[in-house]
């Protein structure tokens, strides 16, 4: 009879790794799926759904992401202030001009489970519009 292995919190934090992804030319949904897997820790043998055992992820060149089909013209981001008639729609193209990191952040956020661990997991995601980032020393050469 086999026993279920549950990693300790200290072990989960000690085994965190850093992943770097250059987003130039990558498809938004496929990239967001891979990032969500790393943030949750599903790629590890010690994955436990009720523990935060994921890794750190650094994304560069967020402005060079692409979408397939007619999404560039048809995709719309909706936000609401909470007041009557407080809805606001932002087209994908305008969002990419204003803040391209927000597009990837929303895609990853919506792919994570809606529970108390989501905020902790999102804190380990670092997004950069261009090539430069301050986490270069974290990656093995």
FENCORRA-V646456 format. One record per residue. SS is DSSP state (H for helix, E for strand, L for the rest). OMEGA is omega in degrees with one decimal (NA if undefined). BURIAL is I if it has 16 or more other ideal C-beta (glycine too) atoms within 10 Angstrom, else O. Layout:
BEGIN
ss = (SS:SS)
omega = (OMEGA:OMEGA)
burial = (BURIAL:BURIAL)
END
This chain:
BEGIN
ss = (L:L:L:L:L:L:L:L:H:H:H:H:H:H:L:L:L:E:E:E:E:E:L:L:L:L:E:H:H:H:H:H:H:H:H:H:H:H:H:H:L:L:L:L:L:L:L:L:L:L:L:L:L:L:L:E:E:E:E:E:L:H:H:H:L:E:L:L:L:L:H:H:H:H:L:E:E:E:E:E:L:L:L:L:L:L:E:E:E:E:E:H:H:H:H:H:H:H:H:H:H:H:H:H:H:H:H:H:H:H:H:L:L:L:L:L:L:H:H:H:H:H:H:L:E:E:E:L:L:L:L:L:L:L:L:H:H:H:L:L:L)
omega = (-178.4:-179.3:178.1:179.8:176.3:179.4:176.1:179.3:179.3:179.0:179.1:179.3:-178.9:-176.9:178.4:177.9:176.6:177.1:176.9:179.8:171.7:-172.1:-176.7:178.6:-179.3:178.1:-173.2:-175.3:-179.6:177.7:-179.6:178.0:179.9:179.1:-180.0:178.1:179.4:-179.0:179.1:-177.5:-177.6:179.4:-177.8:176.5:-176.3:-178.7:175.3:-173.6:-175.9:177.6:178.1:-175.2:-178.0:-176.0:173.8:179.7:176.8:-179.3:175.3:-179.1:179.1:-179.1:-176.2:179.3:178.3:174.9:-176.6:176.0:-178.3:-176.2:-179.4:179.7:-171.1:-176.0:-177.7:175.6:-176.6:173.9:-178.3:-177.9:-176.7:177.5:176.8:-177.0:-178.3:179.9:179.5:177.9:178.2:177.9:-177.9:-177.5:179.8:178.1:178.1:177.6:-177.2:-176.3:-178.2:178.4:-179.6:179.7:179.4:-179.5:179.1:-179.9:-179.9:-178.9:-177.7:176.8:177.5:177.8:179.7:178.3:-174.9:-179.6:-174.2:-179.3:178.2:-180.0:-179.2:178.0:179.9:177.8:178.7:-176.9:178.8:-176.6:-176.8:-175.4:-173.6:173.5:-173.4:-176.8:-177.1:-178.8:-177.2:-174.0:178.5:-179.3:NA)
burial = (O:O:O:O:O:O:I:O:O:O:O:I:O:O:O:O:O:I:I:O:I:O:I:O:O:I:O:I:O:O:I:I:O:I:I:I:I:I:I:I:I:O:O:I:O:O:O:O:O:O:I:I:I:I:I:I:I:I:I:I:I:I:I:I:I:O:I:O:O:O:O:O:O:O:I:O:O:O:O:O:O:O:O:O:O:O:O:O:O:O:O:I:O:O:I:I:O:O:O:I:I:I:I:I:I:O:I:I:I:O:I:I:O:O:O:O:I:I:O:O:I:O:O:I:I:I:I:I:O:O:O:O:I:O:O:O:O:O:O:O:O)
END
